[in-house]
Amino acid sequence: MARRYRQGQNRFAPTLIAAPWYVSAVLAGLSLLGLKGILPALWANNVMLKPLAEGLSALGWPIALFFLVLAVLSLMRQAAEPRFSFKIDPATPRKTPPSASSLVQAQRENRAWSAQETASAERPAQWTLALIRDIEWKRFEDVCQKFYELKGIRSETTPLGPDGGIDIRLFQDDSGRATSVVQCKAWGERYVGVKPIRELLGVMTHEKIAKAFFMTSGKFSDDAKTVAQSNHITLIDGEMLLMLIERLPGAARQQLLDFACAGDYRTPTCPACGVPMRHVAGKAGRSDFWGCCNYPRCKRVLGMRRQEATAA
């Protein structure tokens, strides 16, 4: 028993020296407060404990001094140690072996990106209807605006975000007020129904503009044609747009082609951030989709066209 007590006593001081210096300093303060103040006050009215409290009070300063010496030794030890520390940032994720599902998803994404890079390297030599339908939505708007510019019509596109049903404003005089508005839909081969035409008509009424154009890479339904014909809305589908582009002078047509096919013209642009989106493999049987590269700060997604999903 005495041997164990001596071993514990021999380990007490080195343990405190190895600890931070303020541990011994706190113990010094607590021992002085307890032995000189708390115990004498608690046992002052007890005849048997009062002498014991006076005896312990006499030991208050020596014990506090002992802890203060240990605090100084601990501080000296810390000052003498090399100041090299290797800290692990808790925000840094630890590398864990990838699961089988994550490997499959990574392979699918790599194949999709490789297919897109290969397609981007093969630039079309001339305008075709397939090219018009391959252009992503933001590039399609810019191509339509560039077309009017090459025609000598002053135009400007609306900024990213809610456009109020207007993608391009046309100015044919110097009044500074738009004389016509254009709505663009890069929907591949899909039909544009009557609802977007009526929405454009509402914008015309609100903006007090008498003429508008609706440009799409696909086609228009019969109902859409009926509403547009009676409300001064010119419908330009993919085939008509191709015909109008082919009527441009050779230099202007080539300039528009180079503008349309510069960089990656197939990957859609994030409607909120204005950066190219990335292919995201669907999980649990869901379809693949386009997601913003700034996720999770931006959570905008776009559905894939049928041919895009097939290629991916």
C-alpha positions in Angstrom: 0.0 0.0 0.0 2.8 2.4 1.0 4.6 1.5 -2.3 1.6 2.4 -4.4 1.2 5.7 -2.5 4.9 6.6 -3.2 4.4 5.7 -6.9 1.4 7.9 -7.2 3.2 10.7 -5.4 6.2 10.4 -7.7 3.9 10.6 -10.8 1.9 13.6 -9.6 4.4 16.4 -10.1 5.7 15.2 -13.6 2.0 14.9 -14.7 1.3 18.5 -13.8 4.6 19.7 -15.4 3.6 17.9 -18.6 0.2 19.5 -18.5 -0.4 23.1 -19.6 1.0 25.7 -17.1 -2.4 27.2 -16.3 -3.6 23.8 -14.8 -1.1 24.2 -11.9 -1.9 27.9 -11.6 -5.6 27.1 -11.2 -4.8 24.5 -8.6 -2.7 27.0 -6.7 -5.5 29.5 -6.6 -8.1 26.8 -5.6 -5.9 25.4 -2.8 -5.3 28.9 -1.4 -8.9 29.9 -1.6 -10.1 26.6 -0.1 -7.6 26.3 2.8 -7.4 30.0 3.8 -11.0 31.0 3.2 -13.7 28.4 2.6 -12.8 25.7 5.2 -12.2 28.2 8.1 -15.5 29.8 7.4 -17.4 26.6 7.2 -15.8 25.0 10.3 -15.6 28.1 12.5 -18.6 27.1 14.7 -17.6 23.4 15.0 -15.5 22.7 18.1 -13.9 19.6 16.6 -13.3 20.8 13.1 -12.1 24.3 13.9 -8.6 23.2 15.0 -8.3 21.1 11.9 -9.3 24.1 9.7 -6.7 26.3 11.4 -4.0 23.6 10.8 -5.0 23.3 7.1 -5.1 27.1 6.8 -1.4 27.2 7.8 -0.6 24.9 4.9 -2.5 27.1 2.3 0.5 29.2 1.2 3.0 26.3 1.0 0.7 24.2 -1.1 -0.2 27.2 -3.3 3.5 27.9 -3.7 4.1 24.3 -4.6 1.6 24.5 -7.5 3.0 27.8 -8.6 6.5 26.2 -8.9 5.0 23.4 -11.0 3.3 26.1 -13.2 6.6 27.8 -13.8 8.3 24.5 -14.7 5.5 23.7 -17.1 5.8 27.1 -18.7 9.5 26.7 -19.1 9.0 23.2 -20.6 6.6 24.6 -23.2 8.9 27.4 -24.1 11.8 25.0 -24.6 9.8 22.7 -27.0 10.1 23.2 -30.8 7.3 25.3 -32.3 6.5 22.8 -35.0 2.9 21.5 -35.0 1.0 19.4 -37.4 -2.7 20.2 -37.2 -5.4 18.4 -39.1 -8.1 20.8 -40.3 -11.4 19.4 -39.1 -13.0 20.8 -42.3 -10.7 18.8 -44.5 -12.5 15.6 -45.4 -10.7 12.3 -44.7 -10.0 10.1 -47.6 -12.1 7.0 -47.5 -12.2 4.1 -49.9 -14.7 4.8 -52.6 -17.8 2.6 -52.7 -18.8 0.6 -55.7 -21.8 2.9 -56.4 -19.6 6.0 -56.4 -17.1 4.3 -58.7 -19.9 3.5 -61.2 -21.2 7.1 -61.0 -17.7 8.5 -61.5 -17.2 6.3 -64.6 -20.5 7.5 -66.1 -19.7 11.1 -65.5 -16.2 10.7 -67.0 -17.7 9.0 -70.1 -20.2 11.8 -70.4 -17.5 14.5 -70.2 -15.3 12.6 -72.7 -18.2 12.4 -75.1 -18.8 16.2 -74.7 -15.2 17.0 -75.3 -15.0 14.9 -78.4 -18.2 16.5 -79.7 -16.8 19.9 -79.0 -13.6 19.2 -80.9 -15.7 18.4 -84.1 -16.9 21.8 -85.2 -19.6 22.0 -87.8 -18.5 23.3 -91.2 -21.9 24.8 -92.1 -25.3 25.7 -90.7 -27.8 22.8 -90.4 -31.1 22.3 -88.6 -29.4 19.7 -86.3 -26.8 22.4 -85.3 -29.6 24.9 -84.4 -31.2 22.2 -82.2 -27.9 21.3 -80.5 -27.2 24.8 -79.3 -27.8 25.3 -75.6 -30.4 27.8 -74.5 -28.2 30.8 -73.6 -26.1 30.4 -76.7 -29.3 30.2 -78.7 -30.4 33.5 -77.3 -27.0 35.1 -78.1 -27.1 33.7 -81.6 -30.5 35.2 -82.3 -29.3 38.5 -81.0 -26.2 38.3 -83.1 -28.4 37.5 -86.2 -30.2 40.8 -85.7 -27.0 42.6 -85.2 -25.6 41.2 -88.5 -28.8 42.4 -90.1 -28.0 45.9 -89.0 -30.7 46.1 -86.3 -29.7 47.4 -82.9 -30.5 44.8 -80.3 -29.7 43.8 -76.7 -30.3 40.7 -74.6 -31.9 40.8 -71.1 -29.6 39.8 -68.2 -29.7 36.5 -66.4 -32.6 35.8 -64.1 -36.3 36.4 -64.6 -36.6 38.1 -68.0 -40.3 38.9 -67.8 -41.0 37.0 -71.0 -38.5 39.0 -73.1 -35.1 37.7 -74.2 -34.1 40.4 -76.8 -35.2 44.0 -77.4 -35.0 45.5 -80.9 -34.5 49.2 -81.5 -35.2 50.5 -85.0 -35.1 54.3 -84.2 -33.1 56.6 -82.0 -35.9 57.1 -79.4 -34.2 54.7 -76.9 -37.4 52.7 -76.6 -37.7 49.2 -77.9 -39.9 48.9 -81.0 -40.1 45.1 -80.9 -39.3 42.2 -78.5 -38.1 38.7 -79.0 -38.7 35.5 -77.0 -36.4 32.5 -77.6 -36.8 28.9 -76.8 -34.1 26.4 -77.5 -36.3 23.3 -77.0 -34.6 21.0 -79.5 -37.3 19.4 -81.7 -40.2 20.1 -79.2 -43.3 21.9 -80.2 -44.1 25.4 -78.7 -47.7 25.4 -77.6 -50.1 28.3 -77.3 -49.3 29.1 -73.6 -45.9 30.8 -74.3 -47.5 32.7 -77.2 -50.2 34.1 -74.9 -47.6 35.0 -72.3 -45.7 36.9 -74.9 -48.9 38.7 -75.9 -49.4 39.7 -72.3 -45.8 41.2 -72.2 -46.6 43.1 -75.4 -49.7 44.6 -73.8 -47.8 45.5 -70.6 -44.8 47.0 -72.5 -47.1 48.7 -75.0 -45.2 47.1 -77.9 -47.2 46.3 -81.1 -44.9 43.8 -82.6 -43.0 40.7 -81.4 -41.0 37.7 -82.6 -40.9 34.2 -81.2 -37.9 32.1 -82.2 -37.4 28.5 -81.4 -35.3 25.6 -82.6 -38.3 23.3 -82.8 -41.8 23.9 -84.2 -45.1 25.6 -83.3 -48.5 24.0 -82.7 -51.5 25.0 -84.8 -53.1 26.8 -81.8 -49.9 28.8 -81.3 -49.9 29.8 -85.0 -53.5 30.9 -84.8 -53.0 33.2 -81.8 -49.8 34.6 -83.1 -51.3 35.4 -86.6 -54.0 37.6 -85.1 -51.7 39.5 -82.6 -48.8 40.7 -84.7 -46.4 38.0 -83.4 -44.0 36.5 -86.0 -43.2 32.9 -85.4 -39.7 31.7 -86.5 -39.2 27.9 -86.1 -36.0 26.0 -86.6 -36.4 25.5 -90.3 -37.3 29.2 -90.9 -34.3 30.3 -88.8 -32.0 28.2 -90.9 -33.4 29.7 -94.1 -32.9 33.2 -92.7 -29.3 32.4 -91.7 -28.6 31.0 -95.2 -29.8 34.2 -96.7 -27.1 36.2 -94.9 -24.0 37.2 -96.9 -21.2 34.5 -96.9 -18.9 36.5 -94.5 -21.8 37.2 -92.1 -23.0 33.7 -92.2 -19.5 32.3 -91.4 -19.1 34.9 -88.6 -22.4 33.8 -87.0 -21.3 30.1 -87.3 -18.0 30.8 -85.6 -19.9 32.7 -82.9 -22.4 29.9 -82.3 -19.8 27.1 -82.2 -17.1 28.8 -80.1 -16.2 26.7 -77.1 -18.7 24.3 -75.6 -22.0 25.3 -77.3 -23.9 22.2 -76.2 -23.6 22.3 -72.4 -26.4 24.5 -70.9 -25.6 27.6 -68.9 -26.9 27.9 -65.4 -29.8 30.3 -65.4 -28.7 31.8 -62.1 -24.9 31.8 -62.2 -24.2 32.0 -65.9 -21.6 29.2 -65.8 -21.6 25.9 -67.7 -23.5 23.2 -65.9 -22.3 19.7 -65.3 -23.8 16.3 -66.1 -25.2 14.6 -63.0 -26.0 10.9 -63.1 -29.5 10.1 -61.8 -29.8 7.8 -58.8 -32.4 5.1 -58.0 -33.6 4.9 -61.6 -34.1 8.6 -62.1 -33.1 10.4 -65.3 -29.7 12.2 -65.6 -29.9 16.0 -65.4 -27.8 19.1 -65.6 -26.7 20.6 -62.3 -24.9 23.8 -61.5 -21.1 23.6 -60.9 -21.5 25.9 -57.9 -23.6 23.3 -56.0 -24.5 23.4 -53.1 -24.4 27.3 -53.2 -26.6 27.1 -56.3 -29.1 24.3 -56.7 -30.5 25.1 -60.1 -31.0 22.0 -62.3 -32.2 21.5 -65.9 -33.6 18.4 -67.5 -31.7 16.7 -70.3 -33.0 16.4 -73.8 -33.7 12.9 -75.0 -30.7 12.9 -77.3 -28.4 14.3 -74.6 -29.4 11.6 -72.2 -28.9 8.9 -74.8 -25.4 10.2 -75.7 -24.5 10.4 -72.0 
